[in-house]
Every structure is written in C-alpha cells, then in structure tokens.
Amino acid sequence: MNKLDKYVLKSFIKPLIPTVGIMVFFFLMQMVWKYIDDLAGKGIEWYTILELMFYWAASVVPFALPVSILFASLLTFGNFGEHYEMAAMKSSGISLFRGIRSLVILNVFVALGAFYFYNNIIPVANLKGQSLLINITKSN
C-alpha cells in the first residue's frame, strides 16, 4: 500500500465514521417517533429504553450504511476536486481507477461485513427488539 492509497483511505474514513453515526441516529429517531405512544407514560427504566434503542439501531444499519458510504464518497472526491488533488493525480499519470482502487477494495470488505451483519446479527436484534417492545407495551 503506497502513500496515495493511505491518503485516499484516510480522507474517506474521516467523514464516513461520523456520517454513519448521524444516519443511524436519524433513522433511529424515526423509529422512536413511530413507537412513542407505546413508550411514553409507562414508567419504564432508562436502561430498558436504551436496550430497545440498541436493538433498533442494529435494524436501521441497512438503511444508514449505503447512504453514509455514498455521502462520504461525495465528500471525499468533492474535497479532492476542490483542492485540485484530482488534477494533480491526473497530471502525474495516475488514472481515476488507480486513484479509487483502494476505496473499491475497502467497500468490497464493507459489503462482505454488511452481508454477515445483515444475515446473522439483524434477525436476532429484530427478535429481541420486538419482544422487548411487546413487553413494554403490555406493561401497565
């Protein structure tokens, strides 16, 4: 891995991490507003609500991850274009595919990890989240 790959990956991961967090929070708040009438006024503990949000956060990752990757890519290459770094890459003889090759490889690994997460983690989180929501709804 040369310096260009490290620089492109660092420039991509820097906006990716906060974007994933913001998008998960955004979709999580939609879930909270959807079930606010089932949660409000039940007298449940804060850690139970936190546990329910943890399960819901796992179920909104399929919505948040693709949007976050797209947004981080736009930010990264927009920043490269704004600071003439893409022009510098092209003028030094580096093709566009060579410039984004490390991101393609990273996103293949992200896709494999997402497949495992979607296939193994989310069904368990949905089951536990739904059973916890039913228990909360039936309380009081």
Secondary structure, DSSP 8 states (H G I E B T S, - for coil): --HHHHHHHHHHHHHHHHHHHHHHHHHHHHHHHHTHHHHTTS---HHHHHHHHHHHHHHHHHHHHHHHHHHHHHHHHHHHHHTTHHHHHHHTT--HHHHHHHHHHHHHHHHHHHHHIIIIIHHHHHHHHHHHHHHHHH--
